[in-house]
Amino acid sequence: MSAYHFKTKSAEETMSFAEKLGSILQSGDVLTLAGDLGAGKTTFTKGLAKGLGITRTVNSPTFTIIKEYKGRLPLYHMDVYRLEDSDEDLGFEEYFSGDGVCVVEWAVFIEEHLPEERLELVISHKGDDEREIQITPIGKRYEERVKEIM
């Protein structure tokens, strides 16, 4: 499994890159999203949502754990940071095997619930507005998705 690196120079470029990815995602796709606070995880998810045809405002689900949005495919945006020391199961498998696309922030806290195959993304600051997006496809379907957006 090879990691791919993309650099963006603004929030708009980050959203545009994510929009392109969102436009090719399919039902059942799962993405994990990591990065420091302020790295651009929500900005990325906003672009992804746009690529899925979602017109509603997307914001972080920090206090609600899961937010659902309707578009070409449903988007299930999860922030599981608050589950760090919890054994609570919120039905993740149903979301992961459902009809939509899942984006999971802080996925390390629910590692045992994640599907074996997924697309792992890490967003890092590289300057004021510059970001590096590292994408690691785990599984053939995700390898194909990454090749398609390159």
C-alpha angles and dihedrals in degrees: 000000000000125000120227123207127211126181125208126189100203143018088257091057090048090051092046092052091048091047090055090051092046091054092063100039118115138207111291096024114145124200126185116206123200134174142116121286107287094018092122106264093138092043088053092049091050089057092045089052091051089053088053091054095252114153099180119101110267120212137163116290091212096134099032099043094215130039122185125209129184122225138119082322126008115262118215107196112192131187106187097174091114090057093066095116098024132104090198115135112208095185096271093161090060090055093044093052094038134102098273145061119270124210112189121193117198090014091168087081093061098033092136091058097048120106116252091241119054145126113260118202129186120189118201134184112245098170139329097314100356120109135181116214114201113197122193115184114207108195135019097273091057093044086057092048092054093048089051094057094044 
